[in-house]
Amino acid sequence: MRMKIFCGLLLAFLTICISETSAQAYDEGGNYSNNVRKNRLKLDKDRTYIGGGFGASFGNITLVEIAPSFAYLFTDNLLAGISTRYIYYQEKIRFNTQTVTFKTNIYGGGPFVQYFFTEEFLGHAEIEILNLEDFRRPNKRINITSIFLGGGYRSYISDNAFASILLLYNINDDINSPYSNPVLRVGFNIGL
């Protein structure tokens, strides 16, 4: 059932993105623009963004996260890119009178897409693959795939920089995942 809902949402999201991209390929007279054909593969520096996020929490679970990203604004409403992520994770697990400390370095990343419905509100979809130590089998590393869907709010800091806050749901939740639903992310992007 979750997979059907995910496929439906992903299909709707991609349909919106594709129609937005193809709609901008036509000039004001409704004709396919030759300028669009010529500049289709040319990247515009003004539409390129770098950024990311960071985070930390301390206590029974200590987590320090750094997440740089690179993105391109394909249309006025469609931003797509790739993010990387490094997380230091430490958890103190108590068994009766004994405390066991589990530590791991988590790294990975993946592609993401953001669609801006208005100047401030956006939809977000992301596939992320993280490599981490399996807490059930010490010294064995595994890959965890997370599929995030959600939305958020962005606020411009300047003409070419903005901060965003996202509320995401990992629809591919796994026992080894370092995330618990919902996932709250705060980030920033700066135009080159």
Legacy VTK file of the C-alpha trace (Angstrom):
# vtk DataFile Version 3.0
C-alpha trace
ASCII
DATASET POLYDATA
POINTS 192 float
0.000 0.000 0.000
2.828 2.441 0.874
4.523 1.674 -2.444
1.324 2.486 -4.389
0.983 5.810 -2.590
4.661 6.582 -3.204
4.416 5.730 -6.919
1.313 7.899 -7.286
2.910 10.880 -5.542
6.157 10.483 -7.480
4.273 10.258 -10.788
2.260 13.391 -9.976
5.396 15.270 -8.930
7.311 14.278 -12.078
4.343 15.205 -14.281
4.289 18.705 -12.786
8.055 19.071 -13.213
8.059 17.858 -16.833
5.096 20.033 -17.827
6.762 23.067 -16.213
10.015 22.404 -18.077
8.354 21.794 -21.447
6.050 24.815 -21.063
9.049 27.103 -20.814
10.538 25.738 -24.051
8.022 27.701 -26.151
8.222 31.395 -26.950
5.413 33.904 -26.420
3.848 33.062 -29.800
3.519 29.382 -28.913
6.385 28.320 -31.194
9.283 26.210 -30.053
12.107 28.648 -29.393
15.384 28.151 -31.289
17.162 29.930 -28.429
15.982 27.199 -26.083
17.390 24.557 -28.451
20.772 26.312 -28.614
21.047 26.930 -24.872
19.494 23.698 -23.623
22.789 22.189 -22.412
24.465 25.443 -21.442
24.590 25.957 -17.680
23.890 29.475 -16.464
26.132 30.427 -13.552
23.357 32.623 -12.107
21.098 29.564 -11.762
23.722 27.426 -9.985
23.592 27.071 -6.203
25.836 25.598 -3.544
24.761 25.098 0.006
23.667 22.439 2.397
22.972 22.035 6.037
24.429 20.978 9.326
23.108 19.755 12.617
23.981 18.344 15.988
22.331 16.722 18.981
23.848 15.507 22.215
22.725 13.181 24.982
22.060 9.444 24.831
22.274 9.902 21.080
25.069 12.142 19.850
24.781 13.158 16.229
26.922 15.621 14.292
25.962 16.149 10.646
27.447 18.034 7.689
25.555 17.989 4.368
26.944 20.035 1.441
24.886 20.235 -1.760
25.065 21.424 -5.372
21.907 22.409 -7.263
20.734 23.986 -10.497
17.567 26.021 -11.052
16.262 24.490 -14.314
13.150 26.678 -14.428
11.883 29.423 -12.158
10.053 26.735 -10.170
12.282 23.645 -10.446
15.541 23.177 -8.523
17.377 19.855 -8.762
20.727 18.725 -7.499
22.803 16.314 -5.512
23.622 16.330 -1.836
26.263 14.568 0.179
26.059 13.771 3.863
28.443 12.859 6.675
27.085 11.938 10.113
28.969 10.978 13.241
26.540 8.852 15.276
26.943 7.602 18.827
24.231 5.975 20.936
24.369 4.765 24.521
22.176 1.687 24.900
21.344 0.446 28.389
20.899 -3.277 29.034
19.813 -3.871 32.654
22.787 -2.454 34.602
25.253 -2.301 31.710
25.602 0.535 29.187
26.878 -0.253 25.682
28.070 2.508 23.372
27.469 2.103 19.639
29.456 4.442 17.331
29.567 4.754 13.578
30.516 7.136 10.790
27.736 7.466 8.241
28.273 8.855 4.761
26.452 9.013 1.451
24.094 11.227 -0.491
21.882 11.314 -3.538
19.738 13.372 -5.907
16.925 15.687 -4.870
14.260 17.807 -6.570
12.426 20.825 -5.230
9.388 22.390 -6.860
8.448 25.924 -5.763
4.654 26.255 -5.702
4.971 29.887 -4.612
7.896 32.152 -3.768
8.000 30.639 -0.265
6.425 27.148 -0.316
7.994 24.121 -1.947
7.665 20.382 -2.459
10.708 18.149 -1.986
11.578 14.621 -3.170
14.893 12.902 -2.513
16.573 9.524 -2.743
19.476 9.103 -0.359
21.853 6.167 0.047
23.817 6.062 3.279
26.629 3.677 4.202
26.796 2.804 7.896
27.728 0.107 10.361
24.974 -2.429 11.033
24.292 -2.214 14.763
23.134 -5.873 14.791
26.397 -7.113 13.221
29.446 -5.134 14.444
32.160 -4.378 11.883
29.720 -4.990 9.003
28.816 -1.954 6.901
25.571 -1.775 4.956
23.823 0.639 2.588
20.457 2.100 3.562
18.201 3.721 0.965
15.839 6.427 2.163
13.125 7.965 0.007
12.002 11.331 1.343
8.825 13.177 0.358
7.621 16.379 1.904
7.573 20.107 1.697
8.873 23.221 3.255
9.331 26.934 3.411
12.132 29.109 2.041
13.070 32.661 2.888
15.384 34.830 0.811
18.399 36.226 2.642
19.540 38.219 -0.399
18.845 38.246 -4.149
20.766 35.014 -4.706
20.712 33.275 -1.301
17.950 31.628 0.673
17.418 29.504 3.767
14.874 26.704 3.890
13.203 24.472 6.418
11.845 21.106 5.277
9.501 18.608 6.897
10.094 15.229 5.243
8.776 11.702 5.635
11.032 8.711 4.936
8.664 6.290 3.191
11.354 3.593 3.051
11.992 3.449 6.799
14.522 0.800 7.902
15.580 -0.458 11.335
19.154 0.677 10.601
18.101 4.150 9.443
19.555 7.000 11.506
16.309 8.925 10.915
12.993 8.810 12.710
9.873 10.167 11.007
9.211 12.980 10.447
12.613 14.396 9.484
13.177 18.120 9.970
15.954 19.715 7.911
17.248 23.273 7.892
19.543 24.379 5.074
20.759 27.220 2.932
21.636 27.848 -0.718
23.869 30.533 -2.175
23.885 31.373 -5.874
27.206 31.428 -7.699
LINES 1 193
192 0 1 2 3 4 5 6 7 8 9 10 11 12 13 14 15 16 17 18 19 20 21 22 23 24 25 26 27 28 29 30 31 32 33 34 35 36 37 38 39 40 41 42 43 44 45 46 47 48 49 50 51 52 53 54 55 56 57 58 59 60 61 62 63 64 65 66 67 68 69 70 71 72 73 74 75 76 77 78 79 80 81 82 83 84 85 86 87 88 89 90 91 92 93 94 95 96 97 98 99 100 101 102 103 104 105 106 107 108 109 110 111 112 113 114 115 116 117 118 119 120 121 122 123 124 125 126 127 128 129 130 131 132 133 134 135 136 137 138 139 140 141 142 143 144 145 146 147 148 149 150 151 152 153 154 155 156 157 158 159 160 161 162 163 164 165 166 167 168 169 170 171 172 173 174 175 176 177 178 179 180 181 182 183 184 185 186 187 188 189 190 191
